[in-house]
């Protein structure tokens, strides 16, 4: 199988009609909103690449990291422009390096089903849940304290979402289904945070719906992995 065939299978195979319609709808909405209300081209690029990234993650496709890299760089500058320093720091120190780390971690843990590669998903133990929640509470308190020394906006909300993103990103890199529980909460909080920026608001609304589907799909992937073992 040549390189072009591999790329074609990765990008276009394994999608249901519902998933294809989902992608088309929200990409059309992003473009339509920009044409109607051209606030920021960079925000739209960030929104489109971010949407493609999370949809590909929900399918367990490793190509999500290509779109994630585009999103990370553009989101950094959009957050900087809005003085959301927590989000900006997340993009610089979490999203960008995670694209490279995640690619190699996932590459070593992929299954092949009918030429459709998907990641081998895992589930979090009870002890893992306790450790995760403890890290979120302590990390949020410390980071909010730091943000209070800056001129940032929405410090409390910005601080909590930043820490939760770090935790959810780590769970994603380690292939845990429970990442989606945190992405659901993060996306709800982010909709509130970006309420005044249409492209970002729309992006996170799409993220929220996708995270619900992601949890459903990764539950199936985790069950498949247990059966294979």
One Martini backbone bead per residue (centre of mass of N, CA, C, O) as a GRO file, in nm:
protein
  229
    1UNK     BB    1   0.093   0.039   0.026
    2UNK     BB    2   0.079   0.355  -0.040
    3UNK     BB    3   0.086   0.672   0.077
    4UNK     BB    4  -0.182   0.779  -0.051
    5UNK     BB    5  -0.357   0.547   0.055
    6UNK     BB    6  -0.309   0.595   0.355
    7UNK     BB    7  -0.422   0.882   0.362
    8UNK     BB    8  -0.702   0.819   0.253
    9UNK     BB    9  -0.784   0.619   0.478
   10UNK     BB   10  -0.743   0.812   0.719
   11UNK     BB   11  -0.940   1.051   0.618
   12UNK     BB   12  -1.201   0.871   0.461
   13UNK     BB   13  -1.227   0.628   0.640
   14UNK     BB   14  -1.493   0.510   0.863
   15UNK     BB   15  -1.736   0.685   0.791
   16UNK     BB   16  -2.031   0.796   0.854
   17UNK     BB   17  -2.295   0.977   0.755
   18UNK     BB   18  -2.324   1.133   1.016
   19UNK     BB   19  -2.026   1.229   1.041
   20UNK     BB   20  -2.011   1.376   0.769
   21UNK     BB   21  -2.244   1.573   0.827
   22UNK     BB   22  -2.120   1.699   1.079
   23UNK     BB   23  -1.871   1.825   0.952
   24UNK     BB   24  -2.009   1.992   0.731
   25UNK     BB   25  -2.190   2.168   0.910
   26UNK     BB   26  -1.964   2.308   1.093
   27UNK     BB   27  -1.796   2.420   0.864
   28UNK     BB   28  -2.021   2.590   0.738
   29UNK     BB   29  -2.070   2.765   0.989
   30UNK     BB   30  -1.793   2.891   1.014
   31UNK     BB   31  -1.788   3.022   0.733
   32UNK     BB   32  -2.060   3.174   0.751
   33UNK     BB   33  -1.988   3.355   0.995
   34UNK     BB   34  -1.748   3.500   0.860
   35UNK     BB   35  -1.903   3.624   0.622
   36UNK     BB   36  -2.113   3.776   0.806
   37UNK     BB   37  -1.874   3.800   1.060
   38UNK     BB   38  -1.555   3.935   1.026
   39UNK     BB   39  -1.350   3.917   1.289
   40UNK     BB   40  -1.142   3.646   1.255
   41UNK     BB   41  -0.939   3.453   1.071
   42UNK     BB   42  -0.780   3.302   1.292
   43UNK     BB   43  -1.031   3.197   1.444
   44UNK     BB   44  -1.138   3.025   1.208
   45UNK     BB   45  -0.894   2.843   1.171
   46UNK     BB   46  -0.905   2.739   1.458
   47UNK     BB   47  -1.193   2.624   1.444
   48UNK     BB   48  -1.153   2.423   1.209
   49UNK     BB   49  -0.904   2.265   1.316
   50UNK     BB   50  -1.031   2.191   1.589
   51UNK     BB   51  -1.269   2.030   1.481
   52UNK     BB   52  -1.109   1.816   1.325
   53UNK     BB   53  -0.949   1.713   1.564
   54UNK     BB   54  -1.186   1.612   1.753
   55UNK     BB   55  -1.316   1.422   1.548
   56UNK     BB   56  -1.062   1.240   1.512
   57UNK     BB   57  -1.045   1.161   1.807
   58UNK     BB   58  -1.329   1.024   1.832
   59UNK     BB   59  -1.216   0.801   1.613
   60UNK     BB   60  -0.900   0.737   1.669
   61UNK     BB   61  -0.727   0.927   1.486
   62UNK     BB   62  -0.394   1.026   1.426
   63UNK     BB   63  -0.451   1.287   1.238
   64UNK     BB   64  -0.529   1.492   1.464
   65UNK     BB   65  -0.233   1.616   1.500
   66UNK     BB   66  -0.232   1.798   1.253
   67UNK     BB   67  -0.475   1.979   1.332
   68UNK     BB   68  -0.372   2.045   1.620
   69UNK     BB   69  -0.128   2.220   1.536
   70UNK     BB   70  -0.285   2.444   1.400
   71UNK     BB   71  -0.459   2.515   1.641
   72UNK     BB   72  -0.241   2.585   1.853
   73UNK     BB   73  -0.115   2.831   1.710
   74UNK     BB   74  -0.376   3.001   1.667
   75UNK     BB   75  -0.484   2.999   1.963
   76UNK     BB   76  -0.256   3.156   2.089
   77UNK     BB   77  -0.318   3.432   1.941
   78UNK     BB   78  -0.614   3.462   2.022
   79UNK     BB   79  -0.564   3.462   2.332
   80UNK     BB   80  -0.370   3.700   2.340
   81UNK     BB   81  -0.570   3.912   2.221
   82UNK     BB   82  -0.782   3.843   2.482
   83UNK     BB   83  -0.625   3.788   2.759
   84UNK     BB   84  -0.594   3.459   2.781
   85UNK     BB   85  -0.338   3.328   2.954
   86UNK     BB   86  -0.419   3.040   3.010
   87UNK     BB   87  -0.480   2.956   2.718
   88UNK     BB   88  -0.205   3.038   2.606
   89UNK     BB   89  -0.038   2.842   2.781
   90UNK     BB   90  -0.171   2.586   2.683
   91UNK     BB   91  -0.085   2.607   2.388
   92UNK     BB   92   0.229   2.625   2.440
   93UNK     BB   93   0.266   2.382   2.680
   94UNK     BB   94   0.049   2.162   2.560
   95UNK     BB   95  -0.059   2.143   2.267
   96UNK     BB   96   0.202   2.148   2.101
   97UNK     BB   97   0.367   1.910   2.236
   98UNK     BB   98   0.130   1.696   2.220
   99UNK     BB   99   0.138   1.636   1.915
  100UNK     BB  100   0.411   1.482   1.925
  101UNK     BB  101   0.371   1.286   2.159
  102UNK     BB  102   0.098   1.157   2.070
  103UNK     BB  103   0.183   1.032   1.806
  104UNK     BB  104   0.388   0.820   1.929
  105UNK     BB  105   0.194   0.688   2.135
  106UNK     BB  106  -0.021   0.598   1.924
  107UNK     BB  107   0.153   0.448   1.711
  108UNK     BB  108   0.203   0.203   1.932
  109UNK     BB  109  -0.150   0.201   1.965
  110UNK     BB  110  -0.277   0.038   1.707
  111UNK     BB  111  -0.554  -0.062   1.519
  112UNK     BB  112  -0.675  -0.292   1.257
  113UNK     BB  113  -0.990  -0.225   1.076
  114UNK     BB  114  -1.038  -0.244   0.765
  115UNK     BB  115  -0.816  -0.012   0.714
  116UNK     BB  116  -0.894   0.118   1.014
  117UNK     BB  117  -0.738   0.314   1.217
  118UNK     BB  118  -0.725   0.273   1.580
  119UNK     BB  119  -0.721   0.328   1.900
  120UNK     BB  120  -0.624   0.194   2.211
  121UNK     BB  121  -0.842   0.190   2.459
  122UNK     BB  122  -0.903   0.306   2.798
  123UNK     BB  123  -0.964   0.275   3.154
  124UNK     BB  124  -1.032   0.415   3.457
  125UNK     BB  125  -0.966   0.392   3.772
  126UNK     BB  126  -1.044   0.472   4.089
  127UNK     BB  127  -0.761   0.578   4.161
  128UNK     BB  128  -0.736   0.757   3.910
  129UNK     BB  129  -0.968   0.947   3.984
  130UNK     BB  130  -0.853   1.059   4.249
  131UNK     BB  131  -0.594   1.179   4.131
  132UNK     BB  132  -0.725   1.362   3.921
  133UNK     BB  133  -0.902   1.540   4.113
  134UNK     BB  134  -0.673   1.641   4.290
  135UNK     BB  135  -0.513   1.789   4.066
  136UNK     BB  136  -0.736   1.991   3.991
  137UNK     BB  137  -0.776   2.136   4.260
  138UNK     BB  138  -0.481   2.221   4.315
  139UNK     BB  139  -0.411   2.344   4.038
  140UNK     BB  140  -0.629   2.566   4.034
  141UNK     BB  141  -0.545   2.722   4.289
  142UNK     BB  142  -0.256   2.792   4.191
  143UNK     BB  143  -0.323   2.925   3.911
  144UNK     BB  144  -0.512   3.148   4.009
  145UNK     BB  145  -0.300   3.285   4.186
  146UNK     BB  146  -0.124   3.364   3.945
  147UNK     BB  147  -0.337   3.525   3.767
  148UNK     BB  148  -0.371   3.761   3.983
  149UNK     BB  149  -0.084   3.895   3.879
  150UNK     BB  150  -0.248   3.977   3.636
  151UNK     BB  151  -0.447   4.123   3.347
  152UNK     BB  152  -0.655   3.920   3.323
  153UNK     BB  153  -0.937   3.745   3.215
  154UNK     BB  154  -1.131   3.539   3.374
  155UNK     BB  155  -0.958   3.389   3.599
  156UNK     BB  156  -1.116   3.152   3.718
  157UNK     BB  157  -1.206   3.017   3.451
  158UNK     BB  158  -0.928   3.007   3.317
  159UNK     BB  159  -0.789   2.830   3.534
  160UNK     BB  160  -0.970   2.578   3.529
  161UNK     BB  161  -0.957   2.510   3.225
  162UNK     BB  162  -0.652   2.477   3.208
  163UNK     BB  163  -0.619   2.235   3.404
  164UNK     BB  164  -0.825   2.047   3.263
  165UNK     BB  165  -0.676   2.033   2.995
  166UNK     BB  166  -0.422   1.898   3.096
  167UNK     BB  167  -0.561   1.642   3.200
  168UNK     BB  168  -0.712   1.561   2.937
  169UNK     BB  169  -0.455   1.544   2.763
  170UNK     BB  170  -0.319   1.316   2.917
  171UNK     BB  171  -0.549   1.111   2.879
  172UNK     BB  172  -0.523   1.113   2.572
  173UNK     BB  173  -0.228   1.019   2.544
  174UNK     BB  174  -0.308   0.750   2.728
  175UNK     BB  175  -0.603   0.648   2.621
  176UNK     BB  176  -0.850   0.765   2.785
  177UNK     BB  177  -1.189   0.786   2.799
  178UNK     BB  178  -1.222   1.008   3.041
  179UNK     BB  179  -1.153   1.266   2.888
  180UNK     BB  180  -1.455   1.331   2.804
  181UNK     BB  181  -1.562   1.432   3.072
  182UNK     BB  182  -1.376   1.689   3.067
  183UNK     BB  183  -1.448   1.806   2.790
  184UNK     BB  184  -1.739   1.872   2.858
  185UNK     BB  185  -1.678   2.078   3.080
  186UNK     BB  186  -1.485   2.260   2.923
  187UNK     BB  187  -1.685   2.341   2.694
  188UNK     BB  188  -1.888   2.484   2.873
  189UNK     BB  189  -1.686   2.695   2.991
  190UNK     BB  190  -1.586   2.803   2.708
  191UNK     BB  191  -1.851   2.924   2.613
  192UNK     BB  192  -1.846   3.140   2.833
  193UNK     BB  193  -1.563   3.265   2.777
  194UNK     BB  194  -1.642   3.303   2.439
  195UNK     BB  195  -1.916   3.474   2.402
  196UNK     BB  196  -1.776   3.731   2.223
  197UNK     BB  197  -1.671   3.495   2.014
  198UNK     BB  198  -1.812   3.339   1.761
  199UNK     BB  199  -1.607   3.126   1.656
  200UNK     BB  200  -1.543   3.007   1.941
  201UNK     BB  201  -1.830   2.945   2.030
  202UNK     BB  202  -1.891   2.748   1.799
  203UNK     BB  203  -1.660   2.554   1.844
  204UNK     BB  204  -1.745   2.468   2.142
  205UNK     BB  205  -2.021   2.361   2.063
  206UNK     BB  206  -1.909   2.137   1.884
  207UNK     BB  207  -1.733   2.006   2.100
  208UNK     BB  208  -1.958   1.918   2.290
  209UNK     BB  209  -2.097   1.722   2.097
  210UNK     BB  210  -1.839   1.557   2.034
  211UNK     BB  211  -1.778   1.460   2.328
  212UNK     BB  212  -2.027   1.280   2.346
  213UNK     BB  213  -1.944   1.100   2.108
  214UNK     BB  214  -1.662   1.025   2.209
  215UNK     BB  215  -1.752   0.861   2.451
  216UNK     BB  216  -1.910   0.653   2.294
  217UNK     BB  217  -1.678   0.553   2.103
  218UNK     BB  218  -1.460   0.489   2.331
  219UNK     BB  219  -1.626   0.269   2.464
  220UNK     BB  220  -1.605   0.078   2.222
  221UNK     BB  221  -1.295   0.068   2.202
  222UNK     BB  222  -1.246  -0.046   2.489
  223UNK     BB  223  -1.407  -0.309   2.445
  224UNK     BB  224  -1.239  -0.413   2.206
  225UNK     BB  225  -0.973  -0.430   2.363
  226UNK     BB  226  -1.067  -0.642   2.571
  227UNK     BB  227  -1.132  -0.861   2.363
  228UNK     BB  228  -0.846  -0.882   2.232
  229UNK     BB  229  -0.710  -0.966   2.519
   0.00000   0.00000   0.00000
